[in-house]
Amino acid sequence: MVIAVAATLIPLTDKGRIRNTDFVNFYAGASIVHDGNGARLYRRETQDQALESILSEKSTRYYLHPPFEAAALAPMTRLGIERAFGCGRSSMSLC
C-alpha cells in the first residue's frame, strides 16, 4: 500500500532518462519474474525480449543479480517503469 500511495505522489520520470541507468536491468529481471518466467531469468533470449519490451530497442545490459532481488522487485513492475523508478529513488533517499 505504501508503494501505491508513493506512486501516486511521485511525478512521472522521463523514460529516456531511465534508459541509461542500472534500474533498467533490475526492472527487466523483475519483469521476467513477474511474468512467470523466473526459471528462464538468465537466458539471453528471455532478457532480450524483456529489455526490448521496456526500451523499445535492443540492449546488452543484462540482469546479472541474484534471483531473489528480481523476485523482491517484481511487484513494482505493476507500476510501470517510470513510477517504479520514482519509487525506487524516493525509497533510496530515505536511507
C-alpha positions as protocol buffer text, in pm:
chain_id: "A"
residue {
  index: 1
  type: MET
  ca { x: 0 y: 0 z: 0 }
}
residue {
  index: 2
  type: VAL
  ca { x: 286 y: 236 z: 77 }
}
residue {
  index: 3
  type: ILE
  ca { x: 422 y: 184 z: -274 }
}
residue {
  index: 4
  type: ALA
  ca { x: 80 y: 258 z: -424 }
}
residue {
  index: 5
  type: VAL
  ca { x: 48 y: 582 z: -227 }
}
residue {
  index: 6
  type: ALA
  ca { x: 402 y: 688 z: -310 }
}
residue {
  index: 7
  type: ALA
  ca { x: 347 y: 611 z: -679 }
}
residue {
  index: 8
  type: THR
  ca { x: 55 y: 850 z: -698 }
}
residue {
  index: 9
  type: LEU
  ca { x: 256 y: 1127 z: -536 }
}
residue {
  index: 10
  type: ILE
  ca { x: 570 y: 1087 z: -746 }
}
residue {
  index: 11
  type: PRO
  ca { x: 566 y: 1270 z: -1078 }
}
residue {
  index: 12
  type: LEU
  ca { x: 638 y: 1059 z: -1383 }
}
residue {
  index: 13
  type: THR
  ca { x: 1002 y: 1040 z: -1481 }
}
residue {
  index: 14
  type: ASP
  ca { x: 1111 y: 1066 z: -1842 }
}
residue {
  index: 15
  type: LYS
  ca { x: 1171 y: 717 z: -1984 }
}
residue {
  index: 16
  type: GLY
  ca { x: 1468 y: 850 z: -2184 }
}
residue {
  index: 17
  type: ARG
  ca { x: 1642 y: 943 z: -1862 }
}
residue {
  index: 18
  type: ILE
  ca { x: 1584 y: 599 z: -1713 }
}
residue {
  index: 19
  type: ARG
  ca { x: 1721 y: 403 z: -2009 }
}
residue {
  index: 20
  type: ASN
  ca { x: 2082 y: 489 z: -1918 }
}
residue {
  index: 21
  type: THR
  ca { x: 2057 y: 374 z: -1557 }
}
residue {
  index: 22
  type: ASP
  ca { x: 2114 y: 38 z: -1391 }
}
residue {
  index: 23
  type: PHE
  ca { x: 1749 y: 44 z: -1292 }
}
residue {
  index: 24
  type: VAL
  ca { x: 1658 y: -91 z: -1637 }
}
residue {
  index: 25
  type: ASN
  ca { x: 1846 y: -413 z: -1557 }
}
residue {
  index: 26
  type: PHE
  ca { x: 1667 y: -456 z: -1226 }
}
residue {
  index: 27
  type: TYR
  ca { x: 1331 y: -377 z: -1384 }
}
residue {
  index: 28
  type: ALA
  ca { x: 1394 y: -627 z: -1665 }
}
residue {
  index: 29
  type: GLY
  ca { x: 1476 y: -902 z: -1416 }
}
residue {
  index: 30
  type: ALA
  ca { x: 1172 y: -814 z: -1206 }
}
residue {
  index: 31
  type: SER
  ca { x: 952 y: -813 z: -1517 }
}
residue {
  index: 32
  type: ILE
  ca { x: 1071 y: -1157 z: -1617 }
}
residue {
  index: 33
  type: VAL
  ca { x: 988 y: -1296 z: -1272 }
}
residue {
  index: 34
  type: HIS
  ca { x: 657 y: -1109 z: -1258 }
}
residue {
  index: 35
  type: ASP
  ca { x: 557 y: -1260 z: -1593 }
}
residue {
  index: 36
  type: GLY
  ca { x: 619 y: -1610 z: -1458 }
}
residue {
  index: 37
  type: ASN
  ca { x: 946 y: -1671 z: -1639 }
}
residue {
  index: 38
  type: GLY
  ca { x: 1176 y: -1691 z: -1336 }
}
residue {
  index: 39
  type: ALA
  ca { x: 1313 y: -2028 z: -1447 }
}
residue {
  index: 40
  type: ARG
  ca { x: 1443 y: -1856 z: -1763 }
}
residue {
  index: 41
  type: LEU
  ca { x: 1571 y: -1543 z: -1587 }
}
residue {
  index: 42
  type: TYR
  ca { x: 1930 y: -1580 z: -1705 }
}
residue {
  index: 43
  type: ARG
  ca { x: 1859 y: -1686 z: -2063 }
}
residue {
  index: 44
  type: ARG
  ca { x: 1973 y: -1433 z: -2316 }
}
residue {
  index: 45
  type: GLU
  ca { x: 1661 y: -1465 z: -2530 }
}
residue {
  index: 46
  type: THR
  ca { x: 1435 y: -1401 z: -2231 }
}
residue {
  index: 47
  type: GLN
  ca { x: 1630 y: -1094 z: -2127 }
}
residue {
  index: 48
  type: ASP
  ca { x: 1648 y: -966 z: -2485 }
}
residue {
  index: 49
  type: GLN
  ca { x: 1268 y: -980 z: -2507 }
}
residue {
  index: 50
  type: ALA
  ca { x: 1223 y: -808 z: -2170 }
}
residue {
  index: 51
  type: LEU
  ca { x: 1473 y: -532 z: -2247 }
}
residue {
  index: 52
  type: GLU
  ca { x: 1329 y: -470 z: -2592 }
}
residue {
  index: 53
  type: SER
  ca { x: 981 y: -453 z: -2442 }
}
residue {
  index: 54
  type: ILE
  ca { x: 1096 y: -195 z: -2186 }
}
residue {
  index: 55
  type: LEU
  ca { x: 1328 y: 16 z: -2402 }
}
residue {
  index: 56
  type: SER
  ca { x: 1174 y: -36 z: -2748 }
}
residue {
  index: 57
  type: GLU
  ca { x: 1525 y: -113 z: -2868 }
}
residue {
  index: 58
  type: LYS
  ca { x: 1791 y: -381 z: -2825 }
}
residue {
  index: 59
  type: SER
  ca { x: 2025 y: -367 z: -2527 }
}
residue {
  index: 60
  type: THR
  ca { x: 2310 y: -577 z: -2395 }
}
residue {
  index: 61
  type: ARG
  ca { x: 2281 y: -458 z: -2035 }
}
residue {
  index: 62
  type: TYR
  ca { x: 2161 y: -785 z: -1887 }
}
residue {
  index: 63
  type: TYR
  ca { x: 2032 y: -866 z: -1540 }
}
residue {
  index: 64
  type: LEU
  ca { x: 2313 y: -1048 z: -1355 }
}
residue {
  index: 65
  type: HIS
  ca { x: 2200 y: -1016 z: -995 }
}
residue {
  index: 66
  type: PRO
  ca { x: 2066 y: -1293 z: -766 }
}
residue {
  index: 67
  type: PRO
  ca { x: 1715 y: -1415 z: -844 }
}
residue {
  index: 68
  type: PHE
  ca { x: 1580 y: -1311 z: -502 }
}
residue {
  index: 69
  type: GLU
  ca { x: 1640 y: -947 z: -596 }
}
residue {
  index: 70
  type: ALA
  ca { x: 1429 y: -984 z: -909 }
}
residue {
  index: 71
  type: ALA
  ca { x: 1156 y: -1157 z: -706 }
}
residue {
  index: 72
  type: ALA
  ca { x: 1162 y: -881 z: -443 }
}
residue {
  index: 73
  type: LEU
  ca { x: 1122 y: -612 z: -709 }
}
residue {
  index: 74
  type: ALA
  ca { x: 862 y: -797 z: -918 }
}
residue {
  index: 75
  type: PRO
  ca { x: 559 y: -626 z: -756 }
}
residue {
  index: 76
  type: MET
  ca { x: 692 y: -285 z: -862 }
}
residue {
  index: 77
  type: THR
  ca { x: 657 y: -380 z: -1230 }
}
residue {
  index: 78
  type: ARG
  ca { x: 282 y: -327 z: -1193 }
}
residue {
  index: 79
  type: LEU
  ca { x: 354 y: 45 z: -1164 }
}
residue {
  index: 80
  type: GLY
  ca { x: 533 y: 79 z: -1497 }
}
residue {
  index: 81
  type: ILE
  ca { x: 898 y: 168 z: -1530 }
}
residue {
  index: 82
  type: GLU
  ca { x: 862 y: 543 z: -1476 }
}
residue {
  index: 83
  type: ARG
  ca { x: 669 y: 517 z: -1149 }
}
residue {
  index: 84
  type: ALA
  ca { x: 878 y: 222 z: -1028 }
}
residue {
  index: 85
  type: PHE
  ca { x: 1192 y: 428 z: -1088 }
}
residue {
  index: 86
  type: GLY
  ca { x: 1041 y: 718 z: -894 }
}
residue {
  index: 87
  type: CYS
  ca { x: 950 y: 492 z: -603 }
}
residue {
  index: 88
  type: GLY
  ca { x: 1299 y: 343 z: -602 }
}
residue {
  index: 89
  type: ARG
  ca { x: 1462 y: 684 z: -595 }
}
residue {
  index: 90
  type: SER
  ca { x: 1228 y: 801 z: -321 }
}
residue {
  index: 91
  type: SER
  ca { x: 1298 y: 498 z: -105 }
}
residue {
  index: 92
  type: MET
  ca { x: 1674 y: 543 z: -152 }
}
residue {
  index: 93
  type: SER
  ca { x: 1653 y: 899 z: -31 }
}
residue {
  index: 94
  type: LEU
  ca { x: 1503 y: 775 z: 296 }
}
residue {
  index: 95
  type: CYS
  ca { x: 1821 y: 583 z: 380 }
}
